[in-house]
C-alpha cells in the first residue's frame, strides 16, 4: 500500500488536489502501520522461543532480539534520513516519491520471497480471528498486563504534543534552514541506534519500572530545556539556534520512543504463550491512538495559549504545561511491575 501510494503520487500531475494527496498519504501510512504491527508481532513471538539446547531461556538473553531489531531499524533510519537530505536538494518532490516508492517496491518483493516457515514461528492454532481475540481477552484480564498497557498508553495520551508548533516556530519564526532540521532527524536516529546498543549491553537487567520512569522524567527535563530555548536562554549563552535544534530537538523527538524498547521486552515476558503477537499488535494500536489524542491535545493547548503564526509569546507557558503533563505518569508508575517471574520460578 505504501509503495503503490507513493508511486501514484510520483506519476500523477503536479496539480493534484490536496484532498487526493491526503488520501494517498493516508493509505501509505496505513500500509506502513500494518507492516510495523506485523513486524512487532513476529519479533514478540520469536523472542519467546526457547533455544533447543536449553530447557529455559536465560535471563541474560531476554531482550536480545528486540534490541537487535531496534538497532537495525535505527540504522535504516539514519541511512534513510541521510539519503533524503541529499536527494531533497537535488530532485523534485515527484522524483523523490518515485525513487523511494521503487525502494519500497523492492522491499516488498524481497519480503514475499522469504518463506514464513524459515522463521521458525509456531503454527497458528485453529479457530482463526475469534480464537486470537479470545486469547487476547484472556491475556488482558491479567492485572499486570492490563495495568502496564494502560499506563503506557496514558503516558503518551496525556502529553499535549507541541511538535508541530515547535517546527513552525523554528522554520518560520527563527528561519532555520530545512537542511538543519534534516540533520537533526539524522542525529535523532543515531541516538536511537546508540540507545539500542546501550540497552542491550547495560540496561537489560535494570527493573523496567525504574528505567521507563527515568526516560519519562528525562523527557520532561528536555521540555524544560525547550522552554529555556524559546525564552532565548541558550542564545544569550552564545549557543546558535541551529546547534540546539540539531542536538536537543533531534534527541527529544526520538526520546518519546525510547521507552518502547524496554516496555516491549517486558510485555513479551509477561505474555501467555501463543498470544504474543496479538498483545503486541494491541499495544501498538493503543500507542497509535494515544499519539492521535496527544496531537489533538497539542492543538487545543496551542489554541488556549493563543499561539499564532506571528505571536509565539504563549509558547513558553505551553512548554511548561507540556513538561508537567509528561512528568505526571511517573507518580503512578507502580502499575508497571518491577520484575517478571519466569515459568521455572512459578513452578518452584
N, C-alpha and C positions, 0 to 999 in steps of 0.2 A: 504493500500500500504506500509506503514511504517513497520507494523508488518510482512507482508509477506517477504519484502526485508531483514529484519534483521534475520528472521528465515531461509531464504535460505542461507544467508552468514554463519549462525551458523552450518548448516548441510552440507555445501559444503566442498570439500577437502581443505587442508591447502595451496596447491599450486595453488589456484585460481589466475587468472591473474589480474593485476591491472586494466585493462580495464573493466573486468566483475564486480569487486568490485565497480568501479566508477559508472557503470550503476545502480547497486543495490542501492547505496547510493543516486544517483540522483533520483530514484523512491521513495526512502524513504523520501527525503527532499520535493519532490513534494507532496506526501501524507500529510506530516506534514503541508505544506503551505496551502493546500486546507482546512484542518481541522482548521487551525488558522484563515483563512479568514472567514470561516463559523461561527466560534465562535465570531469573532468581529462583524459580521453582525447581529447575534442573539442578542448580547449584545446591539448594537446600536438600534435595533428595540424595544427591551423590555424596554430600558431606556426612550423611548419616550411615553410609555404607561402611561396614567393618572390614578391614583387610583380612583376607583368608588366613594369614599367618598368626593372627591374634584373636583371642576369644572375645576381648572387649577392646574398643578403641581407646588409645592412650589419651589422657587429658592434654598432654603437650601438643597432640596433633589437632586438637579442636580448633577450628577456625582457619586451618591452613588453606583449604580450598577457597573459602570466601576471601581471604587475604590475597591469594594469587589472582582470583578473578578481578578483585578491586584494583590490583596493581596493573593488570593487563588493560583494564578499561581506562584507567588514568593515563597510561602510556599512549593509548589510542586517542584520548582527549587532547594530550599535548601535541601529538602529531597532527590531528585534525585542525586544531586552532592555529598551529603554525602554517599549515597549507592554506587555510582560509585567510590568514593575514597576508600571505604572499600573493594569493590569487586575487583578493578583493580590489587591490590597486591596479591590477593589470588586465582584468577581464570584466565584461559587462555582467550585470546580475543574472541574465538569462544563461550566459555561458557558465557561470558558477553553478546554477541549478542543473545544467546539463552534465557537467563533469562529476558533480557529487551524486547526481542521480545514477550515472553509469557505475560509479563506485558501489552504490547501494545495490544495483542490479547484480554486479559481480559478487558481492557478499551473499546475495540471495542464492545464486547458483552454487556457490561453494557450500552453503549451508545445506541445501537439499541433496547435495552429493554425499553427505555424511550419513551413514546408516545409523538409525537410532539404536540398534542392537549393540553397536560398538561402544556405546556409553556405559553399558553395564547397569542400566536402571532396572529396578524391579518392575515386573509386569503389572499393569493396572488391574485391580480387582474387577470382577464382573459387577454390573449394576449401573455403570455409566455415571452421568452427572448427578443423578439422585443419590447414588452411593457416596460420591465425593462430598456432596452437600451435607449428608448425614454425618460423615466423619468430621467435617469441618465444624458442625454444630457441637458434636461431642467434645472436640478439642477446645472450642471456645467456652465450654462450660467449666473448664479447669480454671480456677481463680487466678493462678499465676500467669496464665496465658492471656486471659481476658483483661486483667488489670494492667499488664505490661503493654499490650497493644493500645488500650485506652489511653494510658499515659503518653505513649509515644505519639499517637495521633494528636492528642491535645497539645503536646509540646510544640507542634507545628501550627495547629489551627489558631492558637491563642495569640500568635505573633502577628501584628499588622505589618504586612510586607510593604516597605517603602523603597523597594529596589528600583521600580520604575521612576519614582520621584527623584531618587539619587542620581539615576542615569541621566534624567533630563537636566538636573542641576549641574552635573559635571560637563555635559556636552553643550548645552545651550547657554547656561549662565557663566560657567568658568571657561567655556570654549576649548575644552580639552579635545585633542585630535582623536578621531576614531581608532587610529593605529595604536594609541596608548591603551585604549580600552581592550583592544585585541591582545596586546602584550599582557595586560592584567589577567585575562582569561587563561592565557598560556601559563602564567605564574600560578594561578589557582589550580589548574590541572596538575602542575608539577608538585604542588604541595599535597594534593590528593594521592599522587603516586608515592611521595615520601611517607605519607601517613600510613598507607598500606604496608610498606616495608617496616616502619617503626612498630606498628601494631603487631605484626607477625613476629617480630623479634623480642619485643619488650612488654607489650601490654595485654597479651592474651590471658595472662594469669591474674590481671587486676580485676577485682569484683566489678561486674557490669554496671551496677548502680553507681558506684564511685566514679567510674570512667565516663559514663554518659552524663552524669550530673556536672562533672568538670567541664565537659565540652559545652554543655548548656550555659554554664557560668562564663566561659570564655567568649561565647557568642555575645552575651550581654556586655562584657567588657569592651569588645571591639565596637559595639554600637555606641558606647560612651566615647570611644575614640573618634567615631564618625561625627558625634556631636561637637567635639573639640575641633575637628576638621572644618565643619561648616561655620563655626564661630571664628575661624581664622587663626587658631592657636598655633598650629604647625607652621603656617605661613609666616607668622611672626618669629618663629624659631629658625627660619631660613630653609625649611623643607619645601621643595617645589610641590605644587599640587599634583603634577603628573607622577612624581615618585610615590606619593601617598596612594594615589589611585592604583598604581601597578601593584604595590605590595599589600597594603591593608585592605583596600576594596576587593582586590582579587582573592585574597585569603578569606575574607568574611563571606564572600559569595559562595565558596565551596565548603566553608566550615559548617553550614547548615546541614550538610550531608555526611559529615564525619561520623556522627553517632549511628548512622545506618549500618556500618560495618560491625561494630561490637553488638548492636542490637540484633542483627540478623543471625549472628553466631549464637546468641543467647536463645532466640526463638527456635532455631534449628535444634538446639539441645533439649528444649522443653517439649517439642512436638511429639505426639504419639507416632509410632511407626506407620507409614502409609499415607499420611496427610501433610507431609512437609511442604509439598508443592502447593496444596490448597491454602495452607496457612500463609505462606509467603505471598501468594497472589492476593489473598485478602488483605494482608498487611500493606502491600504496595498500593492497593486500591484505596485503603484508608489514608495513606500518606498523600496520594494524589488529591483526594477530596479535601484533606486538611490544607494543602497548599492553595486550593481554589478559595477556601474560606479565608485563609490568610491574605490572599490577594484582594478580596472584597473588603476585608477589614482595613487594609492599607489604603484603599481608595476612600473609604469612609473617614479614616483618620486624616488623610491629606485634605479632604473637604472641610472637616471640622476645624483644622488649624489654619484654614484659608491659604493654602499654598497654591499659587497661580504661576503662569508662565513667566510673569515679571516680578513676582513677590515671593521670596523664599524666607521671609522673616520668621515664619512659624515653624520652619523645618527643624531647628534645634529642639524645640519642645516636642515635636513628633518623634524625634530620635530618642529622647529621654523616655517617652511613653513606651516606645518600642522596646528599649532596653529593660524597662521594668516588667513588661509582659513576658519577655524572654526569660527573666530570672524567676518568675513565679512558679513554673513547674518544678524547680529544684526543691520546693518546700513540701511537695508530696511525692518525691521520688521513691518513697518506700514502697510504691506499687511495683517497682522493679525488684526481683529477687537478687540477693547478693551472690548466690551460687545455685547451681542446678545439680540435684542428686542424680548420679548415674544409675543404670539398672542394677549394677552389681551392688551398690550401696543400699538400694531399696530392698534387694533380696536379703542382704545381711541384716 
